[in-house]
Amino acid sequence: MEHRGAQPVGGAPGSLLAYLAMVRHLADTDYVTEYMSMGRWFSDMPYYPGGVIREIAEKFALANQLARGHLSVGGVAVDFTQVRSDLFAIAGETDRIVAVAAARRMLDIVGSRDKSFRTAPGGHAGVFAGSSAPTRVWQPIADWLTARSKP
């Protein structure tokens, strides 16, 4: 079964488009499970201060600083080439916020030697909260961490 993601274009959980899409997919258990998970996630999310949203929009969306490998946070320059920690990045196959190619680019930016990347079914948050997350995301993360853990 092809995973379509629980958020239709232009609709977050709670919007009319999202409700209509859910009704169209009521027979698809995976779709409904992800829709309900996303609804809970959005409902329980803390409010972000306006300044945080503005800074994210300016630095990530408009200036595309992360993709260029540099970013400043609180006036301090972040040098991603100095990141030496092992990295395991996962991108959602239907993510409309961070495309797979953009997520994969992180591996080129950081200075880590041990870098892994994979895609998984789901959108931006659905990749971790969707019905396939335990087997397609959580278990690979646990395996990756176990392989790098000291006895």
Protein Blocks (a to p, Z undefined) as FASTA:
>chain_A
ZZebjadghiaehiaklmmmmmmmmmmmklmmmmmmmmmmmmmpccddfklmmmmmmmmm
mnommmnopaceehiacdfklpmbdcdddddfklckbgfklmmmmmmmpmcfbdcdddde
ddfklmmmmmklmmmmmmmmmmmmmmmpcZZ
